[in-house]
Amino acid sequence: MKKIIFIRHGKTEGNIAGRYIGRTDEPLAKAGIDELSGRKYPCADAVISSPMKRCVQTAGIIYPKMEIITYNDLRECDFGYFENKTNAQLKTDPTYIKWIENAGRIPFPGGENAADFSERASAAFEQALIENNAQTLAFTVHGGIIMALMEKYCEEKRTFYEWHVKNGGGYICEWNEEEKCLHRLEDLLF
């Protein structure tokens, strides 16, 4: 069985401000760099990443001597109209209220819907598993990607939002290829 390490990227200025940051290609904030630099992460044989700056930078800090392999479809969800806005800015917007009332499971206005996002993330994850024969794979990706993959593949059933992890946090899992499922071994909590 392969070991899979999911790591959410470090904090960006948008994360610190509480903005929806999906397609905006923000770099890490100084606070995010400092937090990642002060932590010890598990070793990996291969590092897979979203191509977005915040994820590639995170991978480079945690695994500085390793090649970073990027997969375009491991990008964060397209938040459409909500992009770069905060809950405070949106809380009276009727489209936002409707989205909240539907537990975030309807499409983002002008953005991506949850089913398409999950399918995109799953296809990229499975492609990365096939193309990388390493025993331990570290995925430095976005919170939404981790939540989608854990919801779909983890034998421990939780809803999408119940798999939320903080910046720099994540999960260590084993991948059962035969059953196409993840077994959660440990949480990366900081």
Backbone as a printed PyTorch tensor [residue, N CA C, xyz], in Angstrom:
tensor([[[  0.8380,  -1.1960,   0.0000],
         [  0.0000,   0.0000,   0.0000],
         [  0.8760,   1.2500,   0.0000]],

        [[  0.4110,   2.2470,  -0.7400],
         [  1.1140,   3.5290,  -0.7540],
         [  0.6910,   4.3560,   0.4480]],

        [[  1.6330,   5.1530,   0.9260],
         [  1.2970,   6.1270,   1.9610],
         [  1.0680,   7.4640,   1.2620]],

        [[ -0.0200,   8.1390,   1.6340],
         [ -0.3840,   9.4320,   1.0560],
         [ -0.3700,  10.4750,   2.1620]],

        [[  0.3420,  11.5700,   1.9240],
         [  0.3750,  12.6870,   2.8630],
         [ -0.3040,  13.8670,   2.1840]],

        [[ -1.4330,  14.2920,   2.7250],
         [ -2.1170,  15.4790,   2.2070],
         [ -1.7370,  16.6650,   3.0880]],

        [[ -1.2400,  17.7350,   2.4580],
         [ -0.8680,  18.9470,   3.1880],
         [ -1.5270,  20.1440,   2.5130]],

        [[ -2.3160,  20.8800,   3.2910],
         [ -2.8860,  22.1230,   2.7660],
         [ -1.7950,  23.1860,   2.7560]],

        [[ -1.7590,  23.9790,   1.7060],
         [ -0.7520,  25.0370,   1.5730],
         [ -0.7570,  25.9700,   2.7830]],

        [[  0.3580,  26.6680,   2.9590],
         [  0.4790,  27.6580,   4.0320],
         [ -0.4210,  28.8610,   3.7890]],

        [[ -0.4910,  29.7160,   4.7880],
         [ -1.3800,  30.8900,   4.7330],
         [ -0.9410,  31.8980,   3.6770]],

        [[ -1.9470,  32.4660,   3.0100],
         [ -1.7510,  33.5850,   2.0880],
         [ -2.3930,  34.8140,   2.7340]],

        [[ -2.1700,  35.9680,   2.1520],
         [ -2.8290,  37.1830,   2.6680],
         [ -4.3500,  37.0310,   2.5850]],

        [[ -4.8330,  36.3980,   1.5310],
         [ -6.2670,  36.1690,   1.3870],
         [ -6.8110,  35.2720,   2.4830]],

        [[ -6.0680,  34.2210,   2.8360],
         [ -6.4890,  33.3480,   3.9400],
         [ -6.5560,  34.1280,   5.2460]],

        [[ -5.5510,  34.9300,   5.4980],
         [ -5.4960,  35.7130,   6.7380],
         [ -6.6820,  36.6730,   6.8200]],

        [[ -7.0550,  37.2470,   5.6820],
         [ -8.1780,  38.1970,   5.6360],
         [ -9.5380,  37.4980,   5.5940]],

        [[ -9.5590,  36.1830,   5.4520],
         [-10.8200,  35.4410,   5.4080],
         [-11.5380,  35.5310,   4.0720]],

        [[-10.7740,  35.7400,   2.9800],
         [-11.3800,  35.8420,   1.6560],
         [-11.4690,  34.4660,   1.0000]],

        [[-12.4460,  34.3130,   0.1100],
         [-12.5230,  33.1250,  -0.7310],
         [-11.4210,  33.2420,  -1.7760]],

        [[-10.4210,  32.3690,  -1.6810],
         [ -9.3060,  32.3960,  -2.6170],
         [ -9.2670,  31.0520,  -3.3410]],

        [[ -9.6740,  31.0700,  -4.5840],
         [ -9.6810,  29.8700,  -5.4010],
         [ -8.6940,  30.0170,  -6.5350]],

        [[ -9.1220,  30.6860,  -7.5980],
         [ -8.2960,  30.8360,  -8.8030],
         [ -7.2710,  31.9560,  -8.7060]],

        [[ -7.3690,  32.8070,  -7.7010],
         [ -6.3700,  33.8570,  -7.5280],
         [ -5.0480,  33.1830,  -7.1710]],

        [[ -4.0030,  33.4870,  -7.9230],
         [ -2.7220,  32.8060,  -7.7360],
         [ -1.8410,  33.5830,  -6.7610]],

        [[ -2.2470,  33.5640,  -5.5010],
         [ -1.5240,  34.2820,  -4.4500],
         [ -0.3050,  33.4980,  -3.9680]],

        [[  0.7730,  34.2180,  -3.6600],
         [  1.9020,  33.5590,  -2.9960],
         [  1.6040,  33.4310,  -1.5020]],

        [[  2.4640,  32.7190,  -0.8100],
         [  2.3310,  32.6220,   0.6430],
         [  2.6210,  33.9690,   1.2900]],

        [[  1.9440,  34.2270,   2.3900],
         [  2.2330,  35.4020,   3.2110],
         [  3.4650,  35.0850,   4.0600]],

        [[  4.1160,  36.0990,   4.5660],
         [  5.2740,  35.8810,   5.4420],
         [  4.8840,  34.9960,   6.6230]],

        [[  3.7040,  35.2310,   7.1930],
         [  3.2370,  34.4120,   8.3180],
         [  3.1200,  32.9420,   7.9120]],

        [[  2.6690,  32.6830,   6.7010],
         [  2.5570,  31.3160,   6.2060],
         [  3.9140,  30.6630,   6.0350]],

        [[  4.8620,  31.4130,   5.4960],
         [  6.2270,  30.9000,   5.3260],
         [  6.8410,  30.5840,   6.6820]],

        [[  6.6920,  31.5040,   7.6250],
         [  7.2580,  31.3080,   8.9630],
         [  6.6570,  30.0870,   9.6520]],

        [[  5.3420,  29.9190,   9.5450],
         [  4.6920,  28.7630,  10.1790],
         [  5.1920,  27.4520,   9.5850]],

        [[  5.2520,  27.3740,   8.2690],
         [  5.7090,  26.1400,   7.6180],
         [  7.1640,  25.8260,   7.9570]],

        [[  7.9730,  26.8620,   8.0140],
         [  9.4020,  26.6830,   8.2790],
         [  9.6630,  26.1400,   9.6850]],

        [[  8.7620,  26.4000,  10.5830],
         [  8.9430,  25.9580,  11.9670],
         [  8.3450,  24.6000,  12.2780]],

        [[  7.8650,  23.8740,  11.2820],
         [  7.2020,  22.5860,  11.5040],
         [  7.9900,  21.4340,  10.8850]],

        [[  7.7780,  20.2550,  11.4340],
         [  8.4070,  19.0510,  10.8790],
         [  7.3220,  18.1920,  10.2300]],

        [[  7.5110,  17.8960,   8.9660],
         [  6.5650,  17.0890,   8.1970],
         [  7.1640,  15.7210,   7.9090]],

        [[  6.3160,  14.7370,   7.6400],
         [  6.8210,  13.3970,   7.3130],
         [  7.6120,  13.3990,   6.0060]],

        [[  8.5560,  12.4890,   5.9140],
         [  9.3460,  12.3260,   4.6850],
         [  8.4680,  11.7550,   3.5790]],

        [[  8.8350,  12.0580,   2.3550],
         [  8.1070,  11.5480,   1.1880],
         [  9.1130,  11.1410,   0.1220]],

        [[  8.6810,  10.2280,  -0.7330],
         [  9.5060,   9.7920,  -1.8600],
         [  9.2230,  10.6130,  -3.1110]],

        [[  8.0350,  11.2240,  -3.1710],
         [  7.6510,  12.0780,  -4.3030],
         [  6.7230,  13.1660,  -3.7830]],

        [[  6.7900,  14.3340,  -4.4280],
         [  5.9690,  15.4800,  -4.0220],
         [  5.1060,  15.9000,  -5.2010]],

        [[  3.7960,  15.8510,  -4.9810],
         [  2.8020,  16.2270,  -5.9920],
         [  2.1680,  17.5330,  -5.5230]],

        [[  1.9140,  18.4530,  -6.4480],
         [  1.3920,  19.7570,  -6.0540],
         [  0.4150,  20.3180,  -7.0840]],

        [[ -0.4520,  21.1710,  -6.5910],
         [ -1.2020,  22.0680,  -7.4730],
         [ -0.1640,  22.9880,  -8.1180]],

        [[ -0.4230,  23.4940,  -9.3160],
         [  0.5430,  24.4060,  -9.9410],
         [  0.4870,  25.8300,  -9.3800]],

        [[ -0.4300,  26.0970,  -8.4800],
         [ -0.5910,  27.4660,  -7.9740],
         [  0.5370,  27.8160,  -7.0000]],

        [[  0.9510,  29.1010,  -7.0180],
         [  2.1150,  29.5620,  -6.2590],
         [  2.0940,  29.1040,  -4.8090]],

        [[  0.9660,  29.2470,  -4.1400],
         [  0.9130,  28.9360,  -2.7140],
         [  1.2180,  27.4670,  -2.4210]],

        [[  0.8460,  26.5920,  -3.3240],
         [  1.1090,  25.1590,  -3.1320],
         [  2.5420,  24.8020,  -3.5030]],

        [[  3.0270,  25.3440,  -4.6100],
         [  4.4020,  25.0760,  -5.0310],
         [  5.3830,  25.6310,  -3.9920]],

        [[  5.1010,  26.8260,  -3.4690],
         [  5.9540,  27.3920,  -2.4200],
         [  5.9300,  26.5190,  -1.1700]],

        [[  4.7570,  26.0470,  -0.7930],
         [  4.6300,  25.1750,   0.3720],
         [  5.4730,  23.9180,   0.1800]],

        [[  5.3510,  23.2920,  -0.9770],
         [  6.1350,  22.0860,  -1.2680],
         [  7.6320,  22.3770,  -1.1870]],

        [[  8.0520,  23.5180,  -1.7130],
         [  9.4650,  23.8790,  -1.7000],
         [ 10.0150,  24.1110,  -0.3000]],

        [[  9.1820,  24.6170,   0.5900],
         [  9.6160,  24.8450,   1.9720],
         [  9.7040,  23.5170,   2.7290]],

        [[  8.6970,  22.6760,   2.5610],
         [  8.6440,  21.4120,   3.3090],
         [  9.6150,  20.3750,   2.7460]],

        [[  9.7310,  20.3360,   1.4200],
         [ 10.5730,  19.3380,   0.7520],
         [ 11.5730,  20.0480,  -0.1700]],

        [[ 12.5270,  20.7960,   0.4040],
         [ 13.3760,  21.6830,  -0.4040],
         [ 14.2950,  20.9920,  -1.4090]],

        [[ 14.6160,  19.7440,  -1.2110],
         [ 15.5590,  19.0640,  -2.1180],
         [ 14.8700,  18.1470,  -3.1090]],

        [[ 13.5470,  18.2060,  -3.1330],
         [ 12.8110,  17.2730,  -3.9860],
         [ 12.2100,  17.9740,  -5.2020]],

        [[ 12.0830,  17.2200,  -6.2810],
         [ 11.3850,  17.7110,  -7.4660],
         [  9.8980,  17.8320,  -7.1190]],

        [[  9.2790,  18.8960,  -7.5750],
         [  7.8440,  19.1080,  -7.3490],
         [  7.1250,  18.8230,  -8.6590]],

        [[  6.2340,  17.8400,  -8.6350],
         [  5.4810,  17.4320,  -9.8220],
         [  4.1010,  18.0670,  -9.7180]],

        [[  3.7420,  18.8920, -10.6930],
         [  2.4530,  19.5860, -10.6240],
         [  1.4160,  18.9410, -11.5410]],

        [[  0.1820,  19.0010, -11.0750],
         [ -0.9810,  18.5490, -11.8410],
         [ -1.9720,  19.6990, -11.8940]],

        [[ -2.2550,  20.1490, -13.1010],
         [ -3.1250,  21.3030, -13.3000],
         [ -4.4910,  21.1270, -12.6440]],

        [[ -5.0410,  19.9220, -12.6930],
         [ -6.3850,  19.7100, -12.1550],
         [ -6.4220,  19.5500, -10.6350]],

        [[ -5.2960,  19.7790,  -9.9640],
         [ -5.2900,  19.8580,  -8.5020],
         [ -5.4250,  21.3120,  -8.0330]],

        [[ -5.8030,  22.2200,  -8.9610],
         [ -6.0880,  23.6150,  -8.5980],
         [ -7.3210,  23.6740,  -7.6940]],

        [[ -7.4010,  24.7510,  -6.9250],
         [ -8.5660,  24.9580,  -6.0610],
         [ -9.8060,  25.2100,  -6.9090]],

        [[-10.9400,  25.1090,  -6.2760],
         [-12.2340,  25.3500,  -6.9080],
         [-12.3210,  26.7960,  -7.4190]],

        [[-13.0520,  26.9900,  -8.4820],
         [-13.3260,  28.3310,  -9.0140],
         [-14.5280,  28.8840,  -8.2520]],

        [[-14.2810,  29.8730,  -7.3850],
         [-15.3390,  30.4520,  -6.5560],
         [-16.1850,  31.4910,  -7.2830]],

        [[-15.8740,  31.7450,  -8.5490],
         [-16.6960,  32.6470,  -9.3530],
         [-16.8860,  34.0080,  -8.7030]],

        [[-18.1290,  34.4190,  -8.5630],
         [-18.4920,  35.7270,  -8.0090],
         [-17.9680,  35.9270,  -6.5830]],

        [[-17.7790,  34.8450,  -5.8290],
         [-17.3250,  34.9510,  -4.4370],
         [-15.8130,  35.1760,  -4.3170]],

        [[-15.0850,  34.9750,  -5.3990],
         [-13.6280,  35.0780,  -5.3710],
         [-13.1700,  36.4190,  -4.8040]],

        [[-12.2200,  36.3430,  -3.8750],
         [-11.6010,  37.5040,  -3.2160],
         [-12.5370,  38.2760,  -2.2970]],

        [[-13.7030,  37.7330,  -2.0200],
         [-14.6400,  38.3950,  -1.1100],
         [-14.6720,  37.6410,   0.2180]],

        [[-15.0550,  38.3400,   1.2670],
         [-15.1750,  37.7320,   2.5930],
         [-16.6350,  37.4220,   2.9030]],

        [[-16.8360,  36.6300,   3.9230],
         [-18.1800,  36.3540,   4.4070],
         [-18.8830,  37.6600,   4.7700]],

        [[-18.1650,  38.5850,   5.4080],
         [-18.7560,  39.8680,   5.7980],
         [-19.2370,  40.6650,   4.5800]],

        [[-18.5020,  40.6020,   3.4830],
         [-18.8940,  41.3130,   2.2690],
         [-20.0870,  40.6550,   1.5890]],

        [[-20.2380,  39.3520,   1.7750],
         [-21.2710,  38.6030,   1.0590],
         [-22.5180,  38.3020,   1.8760]],

        [[-22.4840,  38.4740,   3.1820],
         [-23.5280,  37.9330,   4.0530],
         [-24.9440,  38.4130,   3.7550]],

        [[-25.1040,  39.5470,   3.0860],
         [-26.4520,  40.0220,   2.7330],
         [-26.7830,  39.7840,   1.2530]],

        [[-25.8590,  39.2150,   0.5130],
         [-26.0610,  38.9510,  -0.9080],
         [-26.9900,  37.7450,  -1.0630]],

        [[-28.1010,  37.8870,  -1.7980],
         [-29.0580,  36.7760,  -1.9500],
         [-28.4520,  35.5010,  -2.5440]],

        [[-27.5110,  35.6380,  -3.4800],
         [-26.9010,  34.4370,  -4.0610],
         [-26.0280,  33.7220,  -3.0350]],

        [[-25.3750,  34.4800,  -2.1790],
         [-24.5390,  33.8890,  -1.1340],
         [-25.4150,  33.2110,  -0.0800]],

        [[-26.4860,  33.8740,   0.3050],
         [-27.4170,  33.3000,   1.2880],
         [-27.9690,  31.9710,   0.7610]],

        [[-28.3450,  31.9410,  -0.5050],
         [-28.8630,  30.7080,  -1.1060],
         [-27.7910,  29.6160,  -1.1070]],

        [[-26.5520,  29.9820,  -1.4110],
         [-25.4560,  29.0280,  -1.4300],
         [-25.2270,  28.4510,  -0.0190]],

        [[-25.2440,  29.3030,   0.9830],
         [-25.0830,  28.8590,   2.3810],
         [-26.2410,  27.9500,   2.7840]],

        [[-27.4620,  28.3500,   2.4540],
         [-28.6450,  27.5440,   2.8060],
         [-28.6110,  26.1570,   2.1740]],

        [[-27.8820,  26.0150,   1.0690],
         [-27.7500,  24.7220,   0.3870],
         [-26.4370,  24.0290,   0.7460]],

        [[-25.8720,  24.4100,   1.8910],
         [-24.6400,  23.7910,   2.4200],
         [-23.4880,  23.8180,   1.4210]],

        [[-23.4330,  24.8530,   0.5860],
         [-22.3420,  24.9870,  -0.3630],
         [-22.3320,  23.9330,  -1.4550]],

        [[-23.4440,  23.2590,  -1.6810],
         [-23.4850,  22.1770,  -2.6600],
         [-24.1390,  22.5810,  -3.9860]],

        [[-24.4850,  23.8300,  -4.1390],
         [-24.9370,  24.3180,  -5.4440],
         [-23.7530,  25.0460,  -6.0820]],

        [[-23.7530,  25.2110,  -7.3920],
         [-22.6050,  25.8610,  -8.0350],
         [-22.3570,  27.2690,  -7.5170]],

        [[-21.0900,  27.6220,  -7.4510],
         [-20.7510,  29.0140,  -7.1560],
         [-21.2420,  29.8610,  -8.3290]],

        [[-21.8980,  30.9880,  -8.0800],
         [-22.3450,  31.8340,  -9.1930],
         [-21.1520,  32.2320, -10.0770]],

        [[-21.2130,  31.8440, -11.3320],
         [-20.1260,  32.1440, -12.2540],
         [-18.8950,  31.2820, -12.0250]],

        [[-19.0060,  30.2510, -11.1780],
         [-17.8540,  29.4020, -10.8590],
         [-18.1510,  27.9320, -11.0790]],

        [[-17.4800,  27.1100, -10.3260],
         [-17.5250,  25.6640, -10.4930],
         [-18.5510,  25.0340,  -9.5570]],

        [[-19.1690,  23.9420, -10.0060],
         [-20.0830,  23.2410,  -9.0960],
         [-19.3250,  22.1190,  -8.3870]],

        [[-19.8630,  21.7020,  -7.2390],
         [-19.1880,  20.7420,  -6.3710],
         [-18.9180,  19.4070,  -7.0570]],

        [[-19.8680,  18.9020,  -7.8230],
         [-19.6920,  17.5960,  -8.4720],
         [-18.5650,  17.6380,  -9.5030]],

        [[-18.5300,  18.6910, -10.3170],
         [-17.4610,  18.8190, -11.3170],
         [-16.1010,  18.9810, -10.6430]],

        [[-16.0660,  19.7780,  -9.5830],
         [-14.8240,  19.9830,  -8.8330],
         [-14.3160,  18.6660,  -8.2610]],

        [[-15.1980,  17.9080,  -7.6290],
         [-14.8140,  16.6250,  -7.0410],
         [-14.3130,  15.6560,  -8.1100]],

        [[-14.9830,  15.6160,  -9.2380],
         [-14.5730,  14.7350, -10.3310],
         [-13.1960,  15.1350, -10.8640]],

        [[-12.9690,  16.4260, -11.0250],
         [-11.6690,  16.9280, -11.5010],
         [-10.5590,  16.5400, -10.5190]],

        [[-10.8040,  16.7710,  -9.2290],
         [ -9.8100,  16.4530,  -8.1930],
         [ -9.5160,  14.9540,  -8.1630]],

        [[-10.5650,  14.1410,  -8.2280],
         [-10.4110,  12.6820,  -8.1730],
         [ -9.6250,  12.1550,  -9.3630]],

        [[ -9.9230,  12.6460, -10.5430],
         [ -9.2180,  12.2010, -11.7490],
         [ -7.7330,  12.5570, -11.6660]],

        [[ -7.4190,  13.7570, -11.1940],
         [ -6.0200,  14.1670, -11.0640],
         [ -5.2990,  13.3340, -10.0110]],

        [[ -5.9650,  13.0640,  -8.8970],
         [ -5.3900,  12.2460,  -7.8300],
         [ -5.0680,  10.8460,  -8.3490]],

        [[ -6.0220,  10.2190,  -9.0120],
         [ -5.7950,   8.8670,  -9.5320],
         [ -4.7110,   8.8500, -10.6030]],

        [[ -4.6630,   9.8920, -11.4290],
         [ -3.6080,   9.9910, -12.4450],
         [ -2.2400,  10.1020, -11.7670]],

        [[ -2.1500,  10.9020, -10.7160],
         [ -0.8850,  11.0560,  -9.9870],
         [ -0.4460,   9.7330,  -9.3710]],

        [[ -1.3900,   8.9670,  -8.8520],
         [ -1.0580,   7.6650,  -8.2680],
         [ -0.5070,   6.7030,  -9.3180]],

        [[ -1.1060,   6.7270, -10.4990],
         [ -0.6680,   5.8430, -11.5870],
         [  0.7070,   6.2570, -12.1040]],

        [[  0.9180,   7.5470, -12.2690],
         [  2.1460,   8.0440, -12.8970],
         [  3.3490,   8.1130, -11.9650]],

        [[  3.1320,   7.9910, -10.6760],
         [  4.2250,   8.1110,  -9.7090],
         [  4.3000,   6.8420,  -8.8720]],

        [[  5.3320,   6.0680,  -9.0880],
         [  5.4740,   4.7600,  -8.4430],
         [  6.0440,   4.8310,  -7.0350]],

        [[  6.2480,   6.0080,  -6.4960],
         [  6.8310,   6.1500,  -5.1660],
         [  5.9500,   5.4930,  -4.1100]],

        [[  6.5780,   5.0510,  -3.0390],
         [  5.8580,   4.4070,  -1.9470],
         [  5.1140,   5.4400,  -1.0920]],

        [[  5.7310,   6.6190,  -0.8830],
         [  5.1070,   7.6750,  -0.0760],
         [  5.0000,   8.9390,  -0.9130]],

        [[  3.7680,   9.3740,  -1.1390],
         [  3.5080,  10.5730,  -1.9470],
         [  2.9760,  11.6860,  -1.0560]],

        [[  3.6000,  12.8520,  -1.1340],
         [  3.0960,  14.0350,  -0.4320],
         [  2.3720,  14.9130,  -1.4400]],

        [[  1.1370,  15.2650,  -1.1340],
         [  0.3360,  16.1580,  -1.9690],
         [  0.2320,  17.5030,  -1.2670]],

        [[  0.8660,  18.5460,  -1.8190],
         [  0.7130,  19.8930,  -1.2680],
         [ -0.3260,  20.5920,  -2.1400]],

        [[ -1.5130,  20.6830,  -1.5990],
         [ -2.6630,  21.1350,  -2.3870],
         [ -3.5360,  22.0900,  -1.5650]],

        [[ -4.7280,  22.3150,  -2.0390],
         [ -5.6730,  23.2500,  -1.4380],
         [ -6.6210,  22.5170,  -0.4930]],

        [[ -7.2050,  23.2880,   0.4140],
         [ -8.1580,  22.7090,   1.3510],
         [ -9.3080,  22.0160,   0.6500]],

        [[ -9.8450,  22.6300,  -0.3860],
         [-10.9610,  22.0390,  -1.1220],
         [-10.6020,  20.7190,  -1.7730]],

        [[ -9.3910,  20.6220,  -2.2940],
         [ -8.9370,  19.3710,  -2.9170],
         [ -8.8780,  18.2720,  -1.8580]],

        [[ -8.2820,  18.5880,  -0.7180],
         [ -8.1800,  17.5860,   0.3540],
         [ -9.5750,  17.1480,   0.7920]],

        [[-10.4760,  18.0950,   0.9920],
         [-11.8290,  17.7550,   1.4430],
         [-12.5440,  16.8790,   0.4260]],

        [[-12.4150,  17.2050,  -0.8530],
         [-13.0800,  16.4180,  -1.9020],
         [-12.5320,  14.9920,  -1.9450]],

        [[-11.2140,  14.8490,  -1.8550],
         [-10.6070,  13.5230,  -1.9300],
         [-10.9170,  12.6820,  -0.6960]],

        [[-10.8770,  13.2920,   0.4690],
         [-11.1970,  12.5420,   1.6880],
         [-12.6680,  12.1360,   1.7010]],

        [[-13.5490,  13.0360,   1.2600],
         [-14.9710,  12.6950,   1.2170],
         [-15.2180,  11.5080,   0.2830]],

        [[-14.5620,  11.5150,  -0.8630],
         [-14.8100,  10.4630,  -1.8490],
         [-14.1390,   9.1300,  -1.4960]],

        [[-12.8980,   9.1850,  -1.0340],
         [-12.1180,   7.9550,  -0.9220],
         [-11.9390,   7.4060,   0.4930]],

        [[-12.0760,   8.2230,   1.5070],
         [-11.7570,   7.7420,   2.8470],
         [-12.8030,   6.7420,   3.3390]],

        [[-12.3300,   5.6460,   3.9180],
         [-13.2590,   4.6500,   4.4430],
         [-14.0520,   5.1940,   5.6320]],

        [[-13.5080,   6.1920,   6.3010],
         [-14.2240,   6.8720,   7.3840],
         [-15.1290,   7.9270,   6.7400]],

        [[-16.4020,   7.7100,   6.7560],
         [-17.3240,   8.5910,   6.0300],
         [-17.6290,   9.8670,   6.8130]],

        [[-17.3330,  10.9850,   6.1660],
         [-17.6570,  12.3210,   6.6720],
         [-18.0940,  13.1550,   5.4700]],

        [[-18.7740,  14.2540,   5.7530],
         [-19.1540,  15.1540,   4.6670],
         [-17.9550,  16.0130,   4.2730]],

        [[-18.0580,  16.6210,   3.1260],
         [-17.0000,  17.4770,   2.5710],
         [-16.4330,  18.4310,   3.6180]],

        [[-17.2820,  19.2320,   4.2420],
         [-16.8030,  20.2600,   5.1650],
         [-16.2740,  19.6860,   6.4780]],

        [[-16.6250,  18.4680,   6.7950],
         [-16.0900,  17.8340,   8.0030],
         [-14.6250,  17.4190,   7.8350]],

        [[-14.1190,  17.4650,   6.6170],
         [-12.7120,  17.1510,   6.3560],
         [-11.8430,  18.4050,   6.2910]],

        [[-12.3650,  19.5450,   6.6780],
         [-11.6150,  20.8030,   6.6280],
         [-10.3380,  20.7100,   7.4570]],

        [[ -9.2470,  21.2470,   6.9190],
         [ -7.9830,  21.3320,   7.6490],
         [ -7.4600,  22.7600,   7.5750]],

        [[ -6.7450,  23.1680,   8.5940],
         [ -6.1470,  24.5020,   8.6190],
         [ -4.9460,  24.5560,   7.6830]],

        [[ -4.5390,  25.7590,   7.3430],
         [ -3.3560,  25.9380,   6.5060],
         [ -2.1640,  25.2330,   7.1540]],

        [[ -1.4500,  24.4730,   6.3360],
         [ -0.2870,  23.7350,   6.8110],
         [ -0.6210,  22.4000,   7.4530]],

        [[ -1.9070,  22.1300,   7.6730],
         [ -2.3360,  20.8650,   8.2690],
         [ -2.6780,  19.8580,   7.1970]],

        [[ -3.1350,  18.6930,   7.6310],
         [ -3.5160,  17.6750,   6.6550],
         [ -3.7450,  16.3210,   7.2740]],

        [[ -3.5890,  15.2980,   6.4480],
         [ -3.8320,  13.9190,   6.8530],
         [ -2.7640,  13.0080,   6.2840]],

        [[ -2.4470,  11.9580,   7.0380],
         [ -1.5900,  10.8860,   6.5450],
         [ -2.4910,   9.6640,   6.3830]],

        [[ -2.4560,   9.0760,   5.1940],
         [ -3.3520,   7.9590,   4.8730],
         [ -2.5850,   6.8420,   4.1780]],

        [[ -3.2090,   5.6770,   4.1190],
         [ -2.7440,   4.5850,   3.2790],
         [ -3.7430,   4.4320,   2.1470]],

        [[ -3.2260,   4.1790,   0.9470],
         [ -4.0640,   4.0000,  -0.2250],
         [ -4.1950,   2.5210,  -0.5270]],

        [[ -5.4080,   2.0310,  -0.5300],
         [ -5.6830,   0.6510,  -0.9000],
         [ -6.1220,   0.6510,  -2.3590]],

        [[ -5.2200,   0.2870,  -3.2310],
         [ -5.4790,   0.3340,  -4.6730],
         [ -6.6060,  -0.6080,  -5.0690]],

        [[ -6.6290,  -1.7650,  -4.4800],
         [ -7.6420,  -2.7560,  -4.8230],
         [ -9.0510,  -2.2510,  -4.5330]],

        [[ -9.2200,  -1.6220,  -3.3810],
         [-10.5390,  -1.1230,  -2.9870],
         [-10.7670,   0.3410,  -3.3460]],

        [[ -9.7360,   0.9850,  -3.8910],
         [ -9.8010,   2.4130,  -4.2330],
         [-10.2830,   3.2270,  -3.0340]],

        [[ -9.5900,   3.0520,  -1.9030],
         [ -9.9830,   3.8200,  -0.7210],
         [ -8.7660,   4.2160,   0.1010]],

        [[ -8.9600,   5.2480,   0.9030],
         [ -7.9450,   5.7520,   1.8170],
         [ -8.2940,   5.3290,   3.2350]],

        [[ -7.2820,   4.9240,   3.9610],
         [ -7.4290,   4.6440,   5.3840],
         [ -6.6380,   5.7250,   6.1200]],

        [[ -7.3240,   6.5180,   6.9160],
         [ -6.6690,   7.6290,   7.6240],
         [ -5.8640,   7.0690,   8.7910]],

        [[ -4.5650,   7.3890,   8.8150],
         [ -3.6810,   6.9210,   9.8650],
         [ -3.4600,   7.9720,  10.9490]],

        [[ -3.3560,   9.2360,  10.5030],
         [ -2.9650,  10.2880,  11.4350],
         [ -3.3620,  11.6500,  10.8690]],

        [[ -3.6380,  12.5850,  11.7600],
         [ -3.8970,  13.9660,  11.3560],
         [ -2.6270,  14.7840,  11.5470]],

        [[ -2.3590,  15.6860,  10.6130],
         [ -1.2670,  16.6380,  10.7660],
         [ -1.8660,  17.8960,  11.3810]],

        [[ -1.7110,  18.0490,  12.6610],
         [ -2.2950,  19.1790,  13.3790],
         [ -1.1750,  20.0580,  13.9220]],

        [[ -1.2840,  21.3300,  13.7000],
         [ -0.2720,  22.2700,  14.2190],
         [ -0.9760,  23.4060,  14.9180]]])
